[in-house]
Amino acid sequence: PAFRLFQREFLLGYLPALAADWLQGPLLFQLLQSRGFLRSQIAALYSCGFASNVAFGLISSAFVDRLGRKKSCVLSSGLCSVSCLLQLSRDFLALAAGRVLAALGTSLLFSAFESWYIHEHLERHDFPAEWIPDTFSRVALWNSGLAVAAGLVAELVAEGLALGPVAPFLVALPFLVFSGIFAVKNWDENYGKSRPCSKACGEGLRGLFSDPRALLLGLVQALVESILLIFAFLWTPVLEPHGIPLGIAFSGFTAASAMGSALFRRGVTGRLRLQPL
């Protein structure tokens, strides 16, 4: 019972932040296009976010450990909230700042929350390490459902409200605020080992180049991520001229992704016993 209570407190803080992140995806290109920007300008705004994510990703783990993981979770919600508000602007620089803040907040979203949970699980509550996968399997299941629902909600509020494609960003705000306030009131702070960012990056690079398999895996993952980022930029201008509802299409993409993950798990752990290469 104590573990289930702790697990529920983590999910109540983490899942709203994930829902807000998914809500910002379906209509971003359409929003920027509605502001009158050219395709090249929209590409530049996307690139601002991607580059910021890469740059901050190099130091995010050391930053989170030093600042505090609870504070980092709250900061993630705050940065993403400001980013959503900046989407109301028609100024290019304001929107570029919004993309940068969204990238920083997302980087913290996918590092600080999980780091906080693992420390609390093992160090403060002394629960068995074997129980950690149970929590993250629940996160994965809920995350898939939230992704599918986000596209439907984005389409519904964009069509039903007079605000158009900016509506999903405004709907994301209450989720972000709830996540931040819940973490402040219900979570304890914890920290990691304080070490210079240069040392942390150096250790990571040495580990990467000392094992050819790790380097190869990193290259493959980088290529896959590159394809996904290109797809994230191109799918809206490809589908929009055909009158396809973008939120519904987004839900279809995420549902197919969730189905692929489920089939992979079934193939590896089920009767087929497939072995990944």
NORZI-V622965 format. One record per backbone hydrogen bond with DSSP energy under -0.5 kcal/mol. NH is the residue of the N-H (numbers start at 1). CO is the residue of the C=O. If there is no record, write none. Layout:
nh=NH co=CO
nh=NH co=CO
This chain:
nh=5 co=1
nh=6 co=2
nh=7 co=3
nh=8 co=4
nh=9 co=5
nh=10 co=6
nh=11 co=7
nh=12 co=8
nh=13 co=9
nh=13 co=10
nh=14 co=10
nh=15 co=11
nh=17 co=13
nh=18 co=14
nh=19 co=15
nh=20 co=16
nh=21 co=17
nh=22 co=18
nh=23 co=19
nh=24 co=20
nh=24 co=21
nh=25 co=22
nh=26 co=22
nh=28 co=25
nh=31 co=27
nh=32 co=28
nh=33 co=29
nh=34 co=30
nh=35 co=31
nh=36 co=33
nh=37 co=32
nh=42 co=38
nh=43 co=39
nh=44 co=40
nh=45 co=41
nh=46 co=42
nh=47 co=43
nh=48 co=44
nh=49 co=45
nh=50 co=46
nh=51 co=47
nh=52 co=48
nh=53 co=49
nh=54 co=50
nh=55 co=51
nh=56 co=52
nh=57 co=53
nh=58 co=54
nh=58 co=55
nh=59 co=56
nh=60 co=56
nh=63 co=59
nh=64 co=60
nh=65 co=61
nh=66 co=62
nh=67 co=63
nh=68 co=64
nh=69 co=190
nh=72 co=68
nh=73 co=69
nh=74 co=70
nh=75 co=71
nh=76 co=72
nh=77 co=73
nh=78 co=74
nh=79 co=75
nh=80 co=76
nh=81 co=77
nh=82 co=78
nh=83 co=79
nh=84 co=80
nh=85 co=81
nh=86 co=82
nh=87 co=83
nh=87 co=84
nh=88 co=85
nh=89 co=86
nh=95 co=91
nh=96 co=92
nh=97 co=93
nh=98 co=94
nh=99 co=95
nh=100 co=96
nh=101 co=97
nh=102 co=98
nh=103 co=99
nh=104 co=100
nh=105 co=101
nh=106 co=102
nh=107 co=103
nh=108 co=104
nh=109 co=105
nh=110 co=106
nh=111 co=108
nh=112 co=108
nh=113 co=108
nh=115 co=111
nh=116 co=112
nh=117 co=113
nh=118 co=114
nh=119 co=115
nh=120 co=116
nh=121 co=117
nh=122 co=118
nh=123 co=119
nh=124 co=119
nh=125 co=120
nh=127 co=121
nh=131 co=128
nh=132 co=129
nh=134 co=131
nh=135 co=131
nh=135 co=132
nh=136 co=132
nh=137 co=133
nh=138 co=134
nh=139 co=135
nh=140 co=136
nh=141 co=137
nh=142 co=138
nh=143 co=139
nh=144 co=140
nh=145 co=141
nh=146 co=142
nh=147 co=143
nh=148 co=144
nh=149 co=145
nh=150 co=146
nh=151 co=147
nh=152 co=148
nh=153 co=149
nh=154 co=150
nh=155 co=151
nh=156 co=152
nh=157 co=153
nh=158 co=154
nh=159 co=155
nh=160 co=156
nh=161 co=157
nh=164 co=161
nh=166 co=163
nh=167 co=164
nh=169 co=166
nh=170 co=166
nh=171 co=167
nh=172 co=168
nh=173 co=169
nh=174 co=170
nh=175 co=171
nh=176 co=172
nh=177 co=173
nh=178 co=174
nh=179 co=175
nh=180 co=176
nh=181 co=177
nh=182 co=178
nh=183 co=179
nh=184 co=180
nh=185 co=181
nh=186 co=182
nh=187 co=183
nh=192 co=65
nh=195 co=193
nh=200 co=196
nh=201 co=197
nh=202 co=198
nh=203 co=199
nh=204 co=200
nh=205 co=201
nh=206 co=202
nh=207 co=203
nh=208 co=204
nh=209 co=205
nh=210 co=206
nh=211 co=207
nh=214 co=211
nh=215 co=211
nh=216 co=212
nh=217 co=213
nh=218 co=214
nh=219 co=215
nh=220 co=216
nh=221 co=217
nh=222 co=218
nh=223 co=219
nh=224 co=220
nh=225 co=221
nh=226 co=222
nh=227 co=223
nh=228 co=224
nh=229 co=225
nh=230 co=226
nh=231 co=227
nh=232 co=228
nh=233 co=229
nh=234 co=230
nh=235 co=231
nh=238 co=234
nh=239 co=235
nh=240 co=236
nh=241 co=237
nh=242 co=239
nh=243 co=240
nh=244 co=239
nh=249 co=245
nh=250 co=246
nh=251 co=247
nh=252 co=248
nh=253 co=249
nh=254 co=250
nh=255 co=251
nh=256 co=252
nh=257 co=253
nh=258 co=254
nh=259 co=255
nh=260 co=256
nh=261 co=257
nh=262 co=258
nh=263 co=259
nh=264 co=260
nh=265 co=261
nh=266 co=262
nh=267 co=263
nh=268 co=264
nh=269 co=265
nh=270 co=266
nh=273 co=270
nh=274 co=267
nh=276 co=274
